Amino acid sequence: MNLRDDARALSDDLLRLRRTLHRRPEAGLDLPRTQEAVLAELAALRATTGR
């Protein structure tokens, strides 16, 4: 697979995450729910975050 194929394979998951985040808006730079959701998605992909 190439990068474009990888991106297409993730598009449904990314759309779902985007819609989830926008249903629970957070203001300013304090984004604990957004951070939690993004870190959970990255963990599911086995991505490293430096944390």
Secondary structure, 3 states (H helix, E strand, C coil): CCHHHHHHHHHHHHHHHHHHHHHCCCCCCCCHHHHHHHHHHHHHCCCCCCC
